[in-house]
Amino acid sequence: MTDLQTLKDITMNALEDMKAKDIVVLDVKPLTSVADLMIVASGTSNRHVKSIADNVREQVKKNGMMPLGVE
């Protein structure tokens, strides 16, 4: 399994664990050299969205990777 697939799986699991809404995975590799994937999700409130982002960041770090950005 590639690092990209591992990162995608970790992120998707973290989003699903926190009950994120409207999860979309966009393949942006053909469009830019900056990123391969963009994962977009929403939540039910500002607090929920912050909790989702914190959980994704925590799970990625726990698996030995460092997110370049979370927005």
MARKOL-288950 format. One record per atom (N, C-alpha, C): atom name; x, y, z. Coordinates in pm, whole numbers, padded with zeros to 5 digits. Example, Ala and Ser with C-alpha at 12.3 -4.5 7.8 and 13.67 -1.06 7.14 Angstrom:
REM residues 2
> N | 01319 | -00569 | 00780
> CA | 01230 | -00450 | 00780
> C | 01320 | -00330 | 00780
> N | 01285 | -00225 | 00708
> CA | 01367 | -00106 | 00714
> C | 01290 | 00003 | 00787
REM end
This chain:
REM residues 71
> N | 00085 | -00117 | 00000
> CA | 00000 | 00000 | 00000
> C | 00090 | 00124 | 00000
> N | 00058 | 00220 | -00084
> CA | 00139 | 00340 | -00095
> C | 00111 | 00435 | 00022
> N | 00203 | 00527 | 00043
> CA | 00182 | 00628 | 00148
> C | 00057 | 00710 | 00121
> N | 00032 | 00739 | -00008
> CA | -00087 | 00818 | -00043
> C | -00214 | 00741 | -00007
> N | -00218 | 00611 | -00040
> CA | -00335 | 00531 | -00008
> C | -00352 | 00518 | 00144
> N | -00241 | 00500 | 00214
> CA | -00245 | 00491 | 00361
> C | -00300 | 00620 | 00421
> N | -00249 | 00733 | 00374
> CA | -00294 | 00863 | 00424
> C | -00442 | 00883 | 00393
> N | -00483 | 00845 | 00274
> CA | -00626 | 00857 | 00237
> C | -00711 | 00770 | 00330
> N | -00669 | 00646 | 00354
> CA | -00746 | 00556 | 00441
> C | -00755 | 00609 | 00584
> N | -00643 | 00657 | 00637
> CA | -00641 | 00713 | 00773
> C | -00737 | 00832 | 00782
> N | -00730 | 00919 | 00682
> CA | -00815 | 01038 | 00680
> C | -00962 | 01001 | 00669
> N | -00993 | 00910 | 00579
> CA | -01133 | 00869 | 00561
> C | -01188 | 00805 | 00688
> N | -01109 | 00721 | 00753
> CA | -01153 | 00658 | 00879
> C | -01177 | 00762 | 00987
> N | -01086 | 00861 | 00996
> CA | -01101 | 00967 | 01097
> C | -01227 | 01048 | 01069
> N | -01254 | 01078 | 00943
> CA | -01375 | 01153 | 00907
> C | -01501 | 01073 | 00940
> N | -01500 | 00946 | 00905
> CA | -01617 | 00862 | 00931
> C | -01639 | 00841 | 01080
> N | -01530 | 00828 | 01157
> CA | -01543 | 00813 | 01303
> C | -01611 | 00932 | 01367
> N | -01587 | 01050 | 01313
> CA | -01645 | 01172 | 01369
> C | -01777 | 01211 | 01301
> N | -01831 | 01121 | 01219
> CA | -01960 | 01143 | 01152
> C | -01959 | 01267 | 01062
> N | -01848 | 01288 | 00989
> CA | -01842 | 01398 | 00893
> C | -01947 | 01377 | 00785
> N | -01996 | 01484 | 00731
> CA | -02101 | 01481 | 00628
> C | -02042 | 01512 | 00491
> N | -02107 | 01463 | 00388
> CA | -02077 | 01498 | 00248
> C | -01928 | 01483 | 00215
> N | -01868 | 01369 | 00247
> CA | -01725 | 01347 | 00221
> C | -01704 | 01324 | 00071
> N | -01612 | 01401 | 00014
> CA | -01580 | 01391 | -00128
> C | -01428 | 01382 | -00143
> N | -01382 | 01286 | -00223
> CA | -01240 | 01273 | -00253
> C | -01219 | 01317 | -00398
> N | -01137 | 01419 | -00416
> CA | -01110 | 01472 | -00549
> C | -00968 | 01436 | -00591
> N | -00954 | 01377 | -00709
> CA | -00822 | 01348 | -00765
> C | -00776 | 01472 | -00840
> N | -00683 | 01547 | -00782
> CA | -00636 | 01671 | -00843
> C | -00497 | 01655 | -00906
> N | -00446 | 01533 | -00907
> CA | -00312 | 01509 | -00961
> C | -00295 | 01561 | -01104
> N | -00393 | 01540 | -01194
> CA | -00375 | 01592 | -01330
> C | -00386 | 01745 | -01340
> N | -00434 | 01809 | -01235
> CA | -00459 | 01953 | -01240
> C | -00348 | 02037 | -01178
> N | -00272 | 01978 | -01084
> CA | -00171 | 02056 | -01013
> C | -00057 | 01967 | -00966
> N | 00059 | 02026 | -00948
> CA | 00172 | 01951 | -00895
> C | 00182 | 01966 | -00743
> N | 00093 | 02042 | -00684
> CA | 00095 | 02070 | -00541
> C | 00036 | 01955 | -00460
> N | -00064 | 01886 | -00513
> CA | -00132 | 01780 | -00438
> C | -00181 | 01671 | -00533
> N | -00199 | 01551 | -00476
> CA | -00256 | 01441 | -00552
> C | -00406 | 01427 | -00527
> N | -00444 | 01445 | -00400
> CA | -00584 | 01433 | -00361
> C | -00626 | 01552 | -00277
> N | -00755 | 01581 | -00284
> CA | -00814 | 01679 | -00194
> C | -00938 | 01611 | -00135
> N | -00946 | 01610 | -00004
> CA | -01061 | 01550 | 00062
> C | -01139 | 01662 | 00130
> N | -01266 | 01670 | 00096
> CA | -01352 | 01776 | 00147
> C | -01467 | 01711 | 00224
> N | -01495 | 01765 | 00341
> CA | -01606 | 01715 | 00422
> C | -01669 | 01832 | 00497
> N | -01788 | 01811 | 00544
> CA | -01855 | 01915 | 00623
> C | -01905 | 01856 | 00753
> N | -01951 | 01945 | 00840
> CA | -02005 | 01904 | 00968
> C | -02134 | 01977 | 00996
> N | -02190 | 01951 | 01112
> CA | -02321 | 02007 | 01145
> C | -02313 | 02141 | 01217
> N | -02193 | 02177 | 01266
> CA | -02175 | 02304 | 01337
> C | -02026 | 02340 | 01334
> N | -01994 | 02461 | 01375
> CA | -01853 | 02501 | 01382
> C | -01775 | 02412 | 01477
> N | -01836 | 02379 | 01589
> CA | -01771 | 02292 | 01688
> C | -01746 | 02152 | 01629
> N | -01843 | 02099 | 01556
> CA | -01829 | 01968 | 01493
> C | -01716 | 01969 | 01390
> N | -01711 | 02072 | 01308
> CA | -01606 | 02083 | 01206
> C | -01468 | 02090 | 01271
> N | -01456 | 02168 | 01378
> CA | -01328 | 02176 | 01449
> C | -01289 | 02041 | 01507
> N | -01384 | 01970 | 01564
> CA | -01356 | 01837 | 01620
> C | -01314 | 01739 | 01511
> N | -01377 | 01747 | 01396
> CA | -01340 | 01661 | 01283
> C | -01196 | 01689 | 01241
> N | -01163 | 01817 | 01222
> CA | -01027 | 01854 | 01181
> C | -00924 | 01811 | 01284
> N | -00955 | 01830 | 01412
> CA | -00862 | 01789 | 01518
> C | -00841 | 01638 | 01517
> N | -00948 | 01562 | 01495
> CA | -00937 | 01416 | 01491
> C | -00854 | 01369 | 01371
> N | -00875 | 01429 | 01255
> CA | -00795 | 01393 | 01137
> C | -00647 | 01421 | 01165
> N | -00617 | 01540 | 01216
> CA | -00479 | 01577 | 01246
> C | -00417 | 01478 | 01347
> N | -00491 | 01444 | 01451
> CA | -00442 | 01353 | 01555
> C | -00416 | 01213 | 01500
> N | -00507 | 01162 | 01419
> CA | -00493 | 01028 | 01363
> C | -00376 | 01020 | 01265
> N | -00358 | 01123 | 01186
> CA | -00246 | 01125 | 01090
> C | -00113 | 01127 | 01166
> N | -00103 | 01212 | 01268
> CA | 00019 | 01219 | 01349
> C | 00045 | 01087 | 01421
> N | -00063 | 01023 | 01473
> CA | -00049 | 00897 | 01543
> C | 00010 | 00788 | 01453
> N | -00013 | 00801 | 01322
> CA | 00038 | 00704 | 01226
> C | 00170 | 00747 | 01163
> N | 00237 | 00843 | 01226
> CA | 00371 | 00881 | 01186
> C | 00382 | 00973 | 01066
> N | 00274 | 01039 | 01031
> CA | 00278 | 01134 | 00920
> C | 00246 | 01273 | 00974
> N | 00286 | 01373 | 00901
> CA | 00263 | 01511 | 00942
> C | 00181 | 01582 | 00836
> N | 00061 | 01628 | 00868
> CA | -00019 | 01700 | 00766
> C | 00047 | 01833 | 00730
> N | 00047 | 01863 | 00601
> CA | 00101 | 01992 | 00556
> C | 00004 | 02105 | 00584
> N | -00124 | 02072 | 00589
> CA | -00223 | 02175 | 00615
> C | -00359 | 02114 | 00640
> N | -00436 | 02179 | 00724
> CA | -00573 | 02140 | 00750
> C | -00655 | 02269 | 00746
> N | -00753 | 02273 | 00657
> CA | -00836 | 02393 | 00645
> C | -00981 | 02356 | 00641
REM end
